[in-house]
Amino acid sequence: MSKTLIGQFAEGPDLALLADSVRAFVADKTDHRRTRALRQGELGYDPGLLRSMAELGWTGILLPPSSGGLGLGFGAMACAIKELGRGLMAEPIAASVVLAGQVLALADNEDIAGRLLPQLVAGERMPALAWQEKADGGDALVPDAARTTAEPAQGGARISGRKRWVAGGSDGFIVSAHGPDGLALYWLEADAPGLALKSQRQADGTPLRDLVLDGAFATMVASPAIAGDVIGRTVDAAAAMACAEMCGIAEFAMEVTLDYMRTRVQYGQAIGSFQALQHKAVDLYVQHELALSATLDAVDALDARVGAAERAREVSRAKARCSEAAVRITREAIQLHGAIGFTEQHDIGLYLKRALVLAAFCGNAEAHRRRHVDLTLDGR
């Protein structure tokens, strides 16, 4: 079996079986006509297929058994997400299961977490975390940058402000807001009065939502004592899982491209025999291996529960590396396919579009590179 994202458990039979089972599922379910249709729909994913994933336990990989999960850790989650990335599966595992799920798992409101986590594990509800507000997405790595306000109300708070770049499901939202005691996280029902949703499409067609809040009623999920740390930990976790997905995307794009180079004949011979193209393919392979190695380090840091600064450094190194590598590999894959690769009908373009979306998710390469430098200088 090829090298997979299973961290320090690389030789473990359980995670090897998980990788094989996810890859078999993806091979059976991948249909890029379906991918194109789903990504133009309101939800952007197939709830029925998501429930099938939940029945196989994938939505509960990170969550504790007390919530119906498996508690296997980030190595197993990355292993599954990488294989899902190979097939461009549209279901919001990183955005909802990791981002929102980890917030709920770390929350100090046990009543809300106890109600929502089993629904998430069962694939019945896909919430989303809303913490970004800047139009350029530059606050993805700044947990306390929120200007949204929370005014105390009987049994909860009234939230006012605007949230941008909300990815994942729309079955309720976890919103960051500043109240009298500081930054906290609040649970907001999707049909709450005072909440208006505005949708837009990303490069790959998947939906993003803006939340416009005007006194919408919400209940505190994470208190000011832990909210900043919870956002930091969950954003880092989701960024690392995005790296795993980009590794899967880049890996499959390379496989498809190498197959094409072996079969496409030009001037009487396969184009894969041309030395210039061989050099380019080797360079892309090196970029993928570097991205994979950085992702493994980030996943291991998450599972080892290292300090916040070390975790952030490893995740930022991986996210910067993977964002650039995945976009470069998929772009070059299109070019190596020649004219057919530039057509809308060819599937290789879907991989570039998804790589572009994931490269910006939870902070782009520039933001993570800047954070890595700052943390390194601070640690001298």
BARO-29712 format. One record per residue (C-alpha): residue number from 1; x, y, z. Coordinates in steps of 0.001 Angstrom, whole numbers, plus 500000, padded with zeros to 6 digits. Example, Ala and Ser with C-alpha at 12.3 -4.5 7.8 and 13.67 -1.06 7.14 Angstrom:
% BARO-29712
(rec 1, (512300, 495500, 507800))
(rec 2, (513670, 498940, 507140))
% end
This chain:
% BARO-29712
(rec 1, (500000, 500000, 500000))
(rec 2, (501261, 503512, 499174))
(rec 3, (502258, 505962, 501863))
(rec 4, (499143, 507302, 503556))
(rec 5, (498393, 510017, 506054))
(rec 6, (498283, 507956, 509202))
(rec 7, (501089, 509658, 511110))
(rec 8, (503013, 507624, 513634))
(rec 9, (500625, 504712, 513004))
(rec 10, (501946, 504215, 509476))
(rec 11, (502350, 500500, 510072))
(rec 12, (499111, 500107, 512028))
(rec 13, (496697, 497625, 510456))
(rec 14, (493574, 499421, 511685))
(rec 15, (494317, 502689, 509910))
(rec 16, (495571, 500872, 506832))
(rec 17, (492175, 499160, 506696))
(rec 18, (490474, 502519, 507167))
(rec 19, (492395, 503988, 504229))
(rec 20, (491542, 501024, 502036))
(rec 21, (487843, 501096, 502972))
(rec 22, (487537, 504848, 502317))
(rec 23, (489329, 504503, 498982))
(rec 24, (487010, 501656, 497948))
(rec 25, (483959, 503708, 498972))
(rec 26, (485207, 506715, 497027))
(rec 27, (485956, 504635, 493922))
(rec 28, (482400, 503263, 494015))
(rec 29, (480696, 506612, 494644))
(rec 30, (482800, 509008, 492587))
(rec 31, (480878, 510372, 489645))
(rec 32, (481952, 513817, 488528))
(rec 33, (478643, 514428, 486812))
(rec 34, (477255, 514165, 490332))
(rec 35, (480060, 516429, 491590))
(rec 36, (479154, 519134, 489097))
(rec 37, (475438, 518886, 489866))
(rec 38, (475878, 518929, 493660))
(rec 39, (478136, 521935, 493649))
(rec 40, (475475, 523974, 491914))
(rec 41, (472821, 522954, 494425))
(rec 42, (471775, 524875, 497519))
(rec 43, (473421, 522479, 499993))
(rec 44, (476452, 521589, 497907))
(rec 45, (476472, 517977, 499100))
(rec 46, (474314, 514837, 499232))
(rec 47, (472693, 514289, 502673))
(rec 48, (472032, 510640, 501842))
(rec 49, (475672, 509968, 501024))
(rec 50, (476700, 511826, 504169))
(rec 51, (474523, 509506, 506245))
(rec 52, (476218, 506551, 504569))
(rec 53, (479570, 507949, 505673))
(rec 54, (478166, 508397, 509169))
(rec 55, (477018, 504771, 509252))
(rec 56, (480600, 503777, 508457))
(rec 57, (481765, 505857, 511423))
(rec 58, (483726, 508538, 509563))
(rec 59, (481834, 511505, 511004))
(rec 60, (482688, 510265, 514497))
(rec 61, (486392, 509554, 514021))
(rec 62, (487486, 512548, 516096))
(rec 63, (484673, 512599, 518624))
(rec 64, (484639, 510727, 521947))
(rec 65, (482667, 507495, 522471))
(rec 66, (480447, 509347, 524966))
(rec 67, (479035, 511247, 521970))
(rec 68, (478763, 508161, 519778))
(rec 69, (482164, 508750, 518167))
(rec 70, (485251, 506578, 517837))
(rec 71, (487907, 508790, 519408))
(rec 72, (490598, 507685, 516950))
(rec 73, (492403, 511009, 516637))
(rec 74, (493612, 513313, 513889))
(rec 75, (495805, 510721, 512177))
(rec 76, (492753, 508619, 511376))
(rec 77, (490721, 511677, 510366))
(rec 78, (493476, 512852, 508015))
(rec 79, (493733, 509354, 506569))
(rec 80, (490011, 509350, 505711))
(rec 81, (489917, 512941, 504422))
(rec 82, (492888, 512363, 502127))
(rec 83, (491073, 509487, 500446))
(rec 84, (487854, 511515, 500208))
(rec 85, (489878, 514262, 498534))
(rec 86, (490979, 511881, 495798))
(rec 87, (487364, 511547, 494709))
(rec 88, (486382, 515205, 495282))
(rec 89, (483641, 514106, 497659))
(rec 90, (481500, 517159, 498335))
(rec 91, (480367, 516301, 501857))
(rec 92, (481619, 518942, 504380))
(rec 93, (483791, 516742, 506586))
(rec 94, (486551, 519291, 507259))
(rec 95, (484224, 522292, 507491))
(rec 96, (481481, 520800, 509664))
(rec 97, (482743, 517604, 511282))
(rec 98, (486182, 519032, 512149))
(rec 99, (485582, 522767, 512601))
(rec 100, (482151, 522782, 514219))
(rec 101, (482529, 519320, 515731))
(rec 102, (485732, 520173, 517554))
(rec 103, (484222, 523383, 518931))
(rec 104, (481347, 521372, 520373))
(rec 105, (483715, 518722, 521729))
(rec 106, (485750, 521407, 523527))
(rec 107, (482761, 523500, 524644))
(rec 108, (481954, 524087, 528280))
(rec 109, (478199, 524066, 527651))
(rec 110, (477647, 520357, 528070))
(rec 111, (473899, 520548, 527427))
(rec 112, (474257, 521921, 523889))
(rec 113, (477249, 519707, 523090))
(rec 114, (475423, 516668, 524424))
(rec 115, (472458, 517401, 522169))
(rec 116, (474293, 518337, 518973))
(rec 117, (477286, 515984, 518890))
(rec 118, (475262, 512747, 518538))
(rec 119, (473331, 514371, 515681))
(rec 120, (476609, 515318, 514004))
(rec 121, (478014, 511810, 514444))
(rec 122, (474827, 510363, 512922))
(rec 123, (475087, 512681, 509911))
(rec 124, (471704, 514186, 510777))
(rec 125, (472941, 517717, 511331))
(rec 126, (475825, 519668, 509782))
(rec 127, (476516, 522891, 511695))
(rec 128, (479127, 525467, 510743))
(rec 129, (481587, 527694, 512575))
(rec 130, (481331, 531415, 511762))
(rec 131, (484343, 533360, 513041))
(rec 132, (485635, 535392, 510077))
(rec 133, (484447, 538907, 509266))
(rec 134, (486965, 540638, 506990))
(rec 135, (486097, 540816, 503308))
(rec 136, (489597, 539636, 502369))
(rec 137, (489538, 536702, 504799))
(rec 138, (492612, 538085, 506552))
(rec 139, (491300, 537350, 510050))
(rec 140, (491174, 533562, 509658))
(rec 141, (494109, 533124, 512059))
(rec 142, (493079, 535867, 514514))
(rec 143, (490533, 534330, 516913))
(rec 144, (489713, 537547, 518768))
(rec 145, (489297, 539804, 515714))
(rec 146, (485484, 539601, 515830))
(rec 147, (483506, 542837, 515919))
(rec 148, (480190, 541033, 516245))
(rec 149, (478547, 541883, 519549))
(rec 150, (476544, 539835, 522053))
(rec 151, (474094, 541629, 524344))
(rec 152, (472925, 539593, 527353))
(rec 153, (469311, 538441, 527156))
(rec 154, (467195, 536129, 529266))
(rec 155, (468519, 532603, 528726))
(rec 156, (471180, 533678, 526240))
(rec 157, (472308, 536655, 524178))
(rec 158, (471300, 538808, 521220))
(rec 159, (473911, 538713, 518475))
(rec 160, (474434, 541568, 516003))
(rec 161, (477026, 541866, 513257))
(rec 162, (478145, 540081, 510102))
(rec 163, (480078, 536882, 509523))
(rec 164, (481721, 535965, 506216))
(rec 165, (483215, 532915, 504542))
(rec 166, (481053, 530414, 506424))
(rec 167, (481724, 526989, 504902))
(rec 168, (480108, 523638, 505604))
(rec 169, (476536, 522793, 506470))
(rec 170, (473769, 525219, 507314))
(rec 171, (471981, 523281, 510092))
(rec 172, (472834, 525903, 512708))
(rec 173, (475850, 528099, 513366))
(rec 174, (478474, 528576, 516055))
(rec 175, (479229, 532303, 516076))
(rec 176, (482056, 534215, 517764))
(rec 177, (481037, 537501, 519378))
(rec 178, (482234, 539941, 522027))
(rec 179, (480027, 540233, 525083))
(rec 180, (480470, 542096, 528390))
(rec 181, (483068, 539563, 529582))
(rec 182, (484976, 539207, 526307))
(rec 183, (484977, 536897, 523305))
(rec 184, (482671, 533888, 523491))
(rec 185, (481104, 531352, 521123))
(rec 186, (477340, 531117, 520721))
(rec 187, (474991, 528549, 519207))
(rec 188, (472521, 529998, 516735))
(rec 189, (469669, 528004, 515203))
(rec 190, (469461, 528254, 511411))
(rec 191, (465897, 529611, 511556))
(rec 192, (466514, 532127, 514351))
(rec 193, (464693, 535451, 513877))
(rec 194, (467196, 538189, 513121))
(rec 195, (469452, 535892, 511072))
(rec 196, (469696, 536419, 507309))
(rec 197, (471820, 534235, 505036))
(rec 198, (473481, 535367, 501835))
(rec 199, (475036, 532683, 499638))
(rec 200, (477850, 532872, 497118))
(rec 201, (479817, 530315, 495112))
(rec 202, (483460, 529433, 495478))
(rec 203, (485742, 528597, 492567))
(rec 204, (484642, 524946, 492624))
(rec 205, (480934, 525791, 492869))
(rec 206, (480514, 524916, 496554))
(rec 207, (478454, 527397, 498593))
(rec 208, (479759, 529905, 501095))
(rec 209, (477442, 531884, 503324))
(rec 210, (477459, 535321, 504865))
(rec 211, (475517, 535685, 508108))
(rec 212, (473838, 539027, 508737))
(rec 213, (472803, 539170, 512386))
(rec 214, (470387, 541688, 513823))
(rec 215, (469620, 540810, 517408))
(rec 216, (469419, 537074, 516691))
(rec 217, (468952, 535001, 519844))
(rec 218, (471784, 532593, 520680))
(rec 219, (473026, 530450, 523548))
(rec 220, (476612, 530484, 524781))
(rec 221, (478595, 527400, 523805))
(rec 222, (482108, 528337, 524893))
(rec 223, (482677, 530925, 527608))
(rec 224, (485207, 533777, 527406))
(rec 225, (487581, 531696, 529530))
(rec 226, (488152, 529212, 526694))
(rec 227, (486687, 530688, 523494))
(rec 228, (489928, 532076, 522038))
(rec 229, (491797, 528839, 522651))
(rec 230, (488933, 526784, 521216))
(rec 231, (488898, 528806, 517993))
(rec 232, (492674, 528573, 517656))
(rec 233, (492725, 524816, 518191))
(rec 234, (489816, 524079, 515861))
(rec 235, (491042, 526329, 513044))
(rec 236, (494464, 524670, 513229))
(rec 237, (492820, 521238, 513172))
(rec 238, (490677, 522119, 510148))
(rec 239, (493673, 523642, 508342))
(rec 240, (495629, 520403, 508855))
(rec 241, (492700, 518373, 507540))
(rec 242, (492533, 520656, 504504))
(rec 243, (496207, 519807, 503956))
(rec 244, (495312, 516118, 504006))
(rec 245, (492567, 516701, 501452))
(rec 246, (494926, 518687, 499217))
(rec 247, (497438, 515833, 499382))
(rec 248, (494726, 513477, 498156))
(rec 249, (493742, 515867, 495365))
(rec 250, (497338, 516354, 494241))
(rec 251, (498068, 512626, 494419))
(rec 252, (495119, 511694, 492235))
(rec 253, (495775, 514520, 489768))
(rec 254, (499331, 513227, 489331))
(rec 255, (498153, 509641, 488847))
(rec 256, (495650, 510663, 486175))
(rec 257, (498247, 512834, 484451))
(rec 258, (500924, 510137, 484422))
(rec 259, (498433, 507674, 482937))
(rec 260, (497626, 510220, 480243))
(rec 261, (501311, 510766, 479505))
(rec 262, (501764, 507017, 479041))
(rec 263, (498920, 506754, 476527))
(rec 264, (498918, 510087, 474655))
(rec 265, (500968, 509647, 471491))
(rec 266, (502645, 512574, 469748))
(rec 267, (505226, 512380, 466970))
(rec 268, (504888, 508623, 467010))
(rec 269, (505636, 508069, 470701))
(rec 270, (504023, 508511, 474110))
(rec 271, (504541, 512036, 475446))
(rec 272, (505752, 510514, 478718))
(rec 273, (508927, 509523, 476910))
(rec 274, (509876, 513180, 476351))
(rec 275, (512611, 514153, 478792))
(rec 276, (511313, 517682, 479396))
(rec 277, (507933, 516324, 480510))
(rec 278, (509608, 513661, 482649))
(rec 279, (511537, 516384, 484473))
(rec 280, (508329, 518307, 485088))
(rec 281, (506567, 515196, 486412))
(rec 282, (509461, 514465, 488794))
(rec 283, (509352, 518028, 490090))
(rec 284, (505628, 517705, 490809))
(rec 285, (506245, 514410, 492595))
(rec 286, (508825, 516119, 494825))
(rec 287, (506364, 518906, 495622))
(rec 288, (503745, 516341, 496618))
(rec 289, (506157, 514432, 498861))
(rec 290, (507210, 517641, 500625))
(rec 291, (503568, 518558, 501179))
(rec 292, (502769, 515085, 502462))
(rec 293, (505701, 515145, 504880))
(rec 294, (504706, 518553, 506259))
(rec 295, (501124, 517373, 506700))
(rec 296, (502243, 514288, 508594))
(rec 297, (504193, 516533, 510984))
(rec 298, (501173, 518770, 511529))
(rec 299, (498858, 515816, 512173))
(rec 300, (501337, 514287, 514601))
(rec 301, (501550, 517602, 516469))
(rec 302, (497761, 517673, 516817))
(rec 303, (497625, 514108, 518115))
(rec 304, (500517, 514715, 520494))
(rec 305, (498721, 517774, 521938))
(rec 306, (501852, 519898, 521845))
(rec 307, (501816, 523518, 523012))
(rec 308, (499837, 526133, 521082))
(rec 309, (502896, 527775, 519519))
(rec 310, (504459, 524516, 518329))
(rec 311, (501109, 523299, 517001))
(rec 312, (500557, 526535, 515105))
(rec 313, (504058, 526452, 513612))
(rec 314, (503650, 522907, 512316))
(rec 315, (500174, 523574, 510933))
(rec 316, (501232, 526812, 509242))
(rec 317, (504272, 525144, 507677))
(rec 318, (502028, 522425, 506283))
(rec 319, (499246, 524750, 505111))
(rec 320, (501629, 527088, 503299))
(rec 321, (503428, 524161, 501661))
(rec 322, (500268, 522226, 500712))
(rec 323, (498366, 525251, 499405))
(rec 324, (501120, 526097, 496945))
(rec 325, (501908, 522485, 496056))
(rec 326, (498306, 521439, 495377))
(rec 327, (497577, 524464, 493202))
(rec 328, (500831, 524051, 491291))
(rec 329, (500385, 520320, 490752))
(rec 330, (496802, 520624, 489511))
(rec 331, (497671, 523550, 487243))
(rec 332, (500584, 521647, 485753))
(rec 333, (498361, 518582, 485399))
(rec 334, (495999, 520585, 483208))
(rec 335, (498929, 521827, 481128))
(rec 336, (500353, 518316, 480726))
(rec 337, (496974, 517171, 479415))
(rec 338, (497285, 519717, 476634))
(rec 339, (494249, 521323, 475036))
(rec 340, (491795, 518724, 476384))
(rec 341, (492775, 519636, 479956))
(rec 342, (491475, 523178, 479479))
(rec 343, (487990, 522077, 478486))
(rec 344, (485114, 522351, 480941))
(rec 345, (484120, 518761, 480213))
(rec 346, (487434, 517240, 481351))
(rec 347, (487535, 516274, 485019))
(rec 348, (491106, 517429, 485709))
(rec 349, (489929, 521033, 485956))
(rec 350, (487695, 520117, 488893))
(rec 351, (490785, 519208, 490897))
(rec 352, (492386, 522609, 490315))
(rec 353, (489193, 524389, 491362))
(rec 354, (488964, 522377, 494570))
(rec 355, (492653, 522984, 495302))
(rec 356, (492110, 526736, 494921))
(rec 357, (489249, 526631, 497449))
(rec 358, (491182, 524580, 500005))
(rec 359, (494265, 526769, 499578))
(rec 360, (492240, 529703, 500958))
(rec 361, (490340, 527722, 503629))
(rec 362, (491398, 528577, 507211))
(rec 363, (494065, 530978, 505984))
(rec 364, (495951, 531092, 502692))
(rec 365, (499614, 530330, 502125))
(rec 366, (500728, 533920, 502717))
(rec 367, (498894, 534185, 506050))
(rec 368, (500313, 530890, 507299))
(rec 369, (503820, 531713, 506140))
(rec 370, (503635, 535024, 507995))
(rec 371, (502400, 533319, 511150))
(rec 372, (505147, 530710, 510939))
(rec 373, (507794, 533421, 510694))
(rec 374, (506313, 535381, 513600))
(rec 375, (506136, 532304, 515822))
(rec 376, (509674, 531268, 514909))
(rec 377, (511047, 534720, 515720))
(rec 378, (509110, 534831, 518982))
(rec 379, (510575, 531451, 519971))
(rec 380, (514224, 532377, 519452))
% end
